[in-house]
């Protein structure tokens, strides 16, 4: 397994533990479709949350959140649409979050980091 992939898995594990501590149930990790992947799908009572985890050790490549591009947002939204259609989750609200992990700790949890329309435009909500 590539070093970057193993670091990504580490960050996702930290983010999952953080979400569980906040009362979320982890529904799925690494939900993949041919056109993209969602790192974590979690839920609370009424909301299904699609989470992009950004794990970094240092800021050599900029802040983790900067790597969530409109293209990446579009991929996440497409995968989320597939998931909600396939598993019939109509009773849940949908939210897109970003969790930043640095040196093995969650340093930022951005709820409603983007919407389903943000992949088509070049602006950010953070």
BABA-586037 format. One line per 8 residues: for each residue x negated, y, z of N, C-alpha, C. Coordinates in steps of 0.2 Angstrom, whole numbers, plus 5000, padded with zeros to 4 digits. Example, Ala and Ser with C-alpha at 12.3 -4.5 7.8 and 13.67 -1.06 7.14 Angstrom:
<pts>
4934/4972/5039/4938/4978/5039/4934/4984/5039 ~ 4936/4989/5035/4932/4995/5036/4936/5000/5039;
</pts>
This chain:
<pts>
4996/4994/5000/5000/5000/5000/4996/5006/5000 ~ 4997/5011/4996/4993/5017/4995/4993/5021/5002 ~ 4988/5024/5003/4987/5028/5009/4993/5033/5010 ~ 4995/5037/5005/5000/5042/5005/5007/5039/5006 ~ 5008/5033/5004/5014/5029/5005/5015/5027/5012 ~ 5009/5024/5015/5009/5022/5022/5010/5028/5027 ~ 5007/5034/5025/5008/5040/5029/5016/5042/5028 ~ 5019/5042/5022/5026/5043/5021/5030/5039/5026;
5029/5033/5026/5033/5028/5030/5032/5030/5038 ~ 5026/5032/5040/5025/5034/5047/5029/5040/5048 ~ 5029/5045/5044/5034/5051/5045/5041/5049/5045 ~ 5043/5045/5041/5050/5042/5040/5052/5039/5047 ~ 5047/5035/5050/5049/5032/5056/5049/5037/5062 ~ 5045/5042/5062/5046/5047/5067/5052/5051/5066 ~ 5054/5052/5060/5060/5056/5059/5066/5052/5061 ~ 5066/5045/5059/5072/5041/5062/5073/5041/5069;
5067/5040/5073/5067/5040/5080/5070/5047/5083 ~ 5068/5052/5080/5070/5059/5081/5078/5059/5080 ~ 5080/5057/5075/5088/5057/5073/5092/5053/5078 ~ 5089/5047/5079/5092/5042/5084/5093/5046/5091 ~ 5087/5049/5093/5088/5053/5100/5093/5058/5100 ~ 5094/5061/5094/5099/5066/5093/5107/5063/5092 ~ 5107/5057/5092/5114/5053/5092/5116/5051/5085 ~ 5112/5051/5080/5113/5049/5073/5112/5042/5073;
5116/5038/5069/5115/5031/5067/5112/5031/5060 ~ 5106/5027/5060/5103/5027/5053/5106/5022/5049 ~ 5109/5024/5043/5113/5020/5039/5108/5016/5034 ~ 5103/5019/5032/5099/5016/5027/5092/5020/5026 ~ 5087/5017/5025/5080/5020/5024/5078/5018/5017 ~ 5075/5023/5013/5073/5022/5007/5078/5019/5002 ~ 5083/5023/5001/5089/5021/4997/5086/5023/4990 ~ 5085/5018/4985/5082/5019/4979/5087/5018/4973;
5087/5022/4968/5090/5021/4962/5085/5023/4956 ~ 5086/5021/4950/5081/5022/4945/5079/5029/4944 ~ 5083/5034/4946/5082/5041/4945/5080/5045/4952 ~ 5079/5041/4957/5076/5044/4963/5077/5040/4969 ~ 5076/5043/4975/5076/5040/4981/5078/5045/4987 ~ 5081/5043/4992/5083/5047/4998/5079/5043/5004 ~ 5075/5047/5007/5071/5044/5013/5075/5041/5018 ~ 5080/5045/5021/5084/5042/5026/5092/5044/5025;
5096/5040/5026/5103/5041/5026/5106/5040/5033 ~ 5108/5045/5036/5110/5045/5043/5118/5047/5044 ~ 5121/5046/5049/5128/5048/5050/5129/5050/5058 ~ 5133/5055/5059/5136/5056/5066/5143/5054/5065 ~ 5147/5057/5069/5154/5055/5069/5158/5057/5063 ~ 5156/5063/5060/5160/5065/5054/5155/5067/5048 ~ 5149/5066/5048/5144/5069/5043/5140/5063/5041 ~ 5139/5063/5034/5134/5058/5032/5128/5063/5029;
5122/5062/5032/5116/5066/5031/5111/5063/5027 ~ 5109/5066/5021/5104/5063/5017/5098/5067/5018 ~ 5093/5064/5021/5087/5067/5024/5081/5066/5019 ~ 5077/5072/5017/5071/5071/5014/5066/5073/5020 ~ 5061/5068/5020/5056/5069/5026/5049/5071/5022 ~ 5046/5076/5025/5040/5078/5022/5035/5078/5028 ~ 5030/5073/5027/5025/5072/5032/5018/5075/5030 ~ 5015/5078/5034/5009/5081/5032/5004/5081/5038;
4998/5081/5036/4992/5081/5041/4988/5087/5038 ~ 4990/5093/5041/4986/5099/5039/4991/5103/5034 ~ 4988/5109/5031/4992/5112/5027/4988/5114/5020 ~ 4984/5109/5019/4979/5110/5013/4984/5111/5006 ~ 4989/5107/5006/4994/5108/5000/5000/5112/5001 ~ 5000/5116/5006/5005/5121/5008/5010/5118/5013 ~ 5015/5121/5015/5020/5119/5020/5024/5113/5017 ~ 5025/5108/5020/5029/5102/5018/5035/5104/5014;
5039/5109/5017/5045/5111/5013/5044/5114/5006 ~ 5039/5116/5005/5037/5119/4998/5037/5114/4993 ~ 5037/5108/4995/5036/5102/4990/5043/5100/4988 ~ 5049/5102/4991/5055/5100/4989/5058/5105/4984 ~ 5056/5103/4978/5058/5107/4972/5065/5106/4969 ~ 5067/5111/4965/5074/5110/4962/5074/5103/4959 ~ 5069/5100/4956/5069/5094/4952/5070/5088/4958 ~ 5067/5089/4963/5068/5084/4969/5075/5085/4972;
5077/5091/4972/5084/5092/4975/5089/5088/4970 ~ 5088/5089/4964/5093/5086/4959/5093/5078/4960 ~ 5087/5075/4961/5086/5068/4962/5090/5066/4968 ~ 5089/5069/4973/5092/5068/4980/5099/5068/4979 ~ 5102/5073/4976/5109/5074/4975/5112/5068/4971 ~ 5109/5066/4965/5111/5061/4961/5111/5054/4965 ~ 5106/5053/4969/5106/5047/4973/5112/5047/4978 ~ 5113/5053/4981/5118/5054/4986/5125/5053/4983;
5126/5055/4977/5132/5054/4974/5133/5047/4972 ~ 5128/5043/4970/5128/5036/4969/5130/5032/4976 ~ 5127/5034/4981/5128/5031/4987/5135/5032/4990 ~ 5138/5038/4989/5145/5040/4992/5150/5036/4988 ~ 5149/5036/4981/5153/5032/4977/5153/5025/4978 ~ 5147/5022/4978/5147/5015/4979/5149/5012/4986 ~ 5148/5016/4991/5150/5014/4998/5157/5017/5000 ~ 5160/5021/4996/5166/5024/4997/5166/5028/5004;
5163/5033/5004/5162/5037/5011/5166/5043/5010 ~ 5172/5043/5007/5176/5049/5006/5178/5052/5013 ~ 5178/5049/5019/5180/5052/5025/5174/5056/5028 ~ 5169/5056/5025/5163/5059/5028/5161/5066/5025 ~ 5159/5071/5028/5156/5077/5025/5149/5075/5023 ~ 5147/5078/5018/5140/5077/5016/5135/5083/5017 ~ 5129/5081/5020/5125/5087/5021/5118/5084/5019 ~ 5114/5089/5017/5107/5088/5015/5102/5091/5020;
5098/5088/5023/5093/5090/5028/5086/5089/5025 ~ 5081/5093/5028/5074/5091/5027/5071/5091/5034 ~ 5067/5086/5036/5063/5085/5042/5056/5085/5040 ~ 5053/5090/5043/5045/5091/5043/5042/5087/5049 ~ 5037/5083/5047/5033/5079/5052/5026/5081/5051 ~ 5023/5083/5056/5016/5085/5056/5012/5081/5062 ~ 5007/5078/5060/5003/5074/5065/5007/5070/5070 ~ 5012/5066/5067/5016/5062/5070/5022/5064/5074;
5023/5071/5074/5029/5074/5077/5033/5078/5073 ~ 5040/5078/5074/5044/5082/5071/5043/5089/5073 ~ 5042/5093/5068/5040/5100/5069/5046/5105/5067 ~ 5050/5102/5062/5056/5106/5060/5061/5102/5057 ~ 5067/5103/5059/5073/5100/5056/5078/5105/5053 ~ 5078/5105/5047/5082/5110/5044/5089/5107/5041 ~ 5094/5108/5045/5101/5106/5043/5103/5110/5037 ~ 5107/5107/5033/5110/5111/5027/5104/5114/5023;
5098/5111/5022/5093/5114/5019/5094/5116/5012 ~ 5099/5112/5009/5101/5114/5002/5107/5111/5001 ~ 5110/5113/4995/5117/5110/4993/5116/5107/4987 ~ 5122/5103/4985/5122/5099/4978/5120/5104/4972 ~ 5121/5110/4973/5120/5115/4967/5113/5118/4967 ~ 5109/5117/4972/5103/5120/4972/5098/5117/4967 ~ 5099/5111/4965/5094/5108/4960/5094/5112/4954 ~ 5100/5115/4952/5100/5118/4946/5098/5126/4945;
5096/5128/4951/5094/5135/4951/5087/5135/4955 ~ 5084/5141/4954/5077/5141/4957/5077/5146/4963 ~ 5081/5144/4968/5081/5148/4975/5082/5143/4980 ~ 5080/5146/4986/5080/5141/4992/5084/5144/4998 ~ 5086/5140/5002/5090/5143/5008/5086/5143/5014 ~ 5080/5142/5014/5075/5142/5020/5070/5148/5019;
</pts>
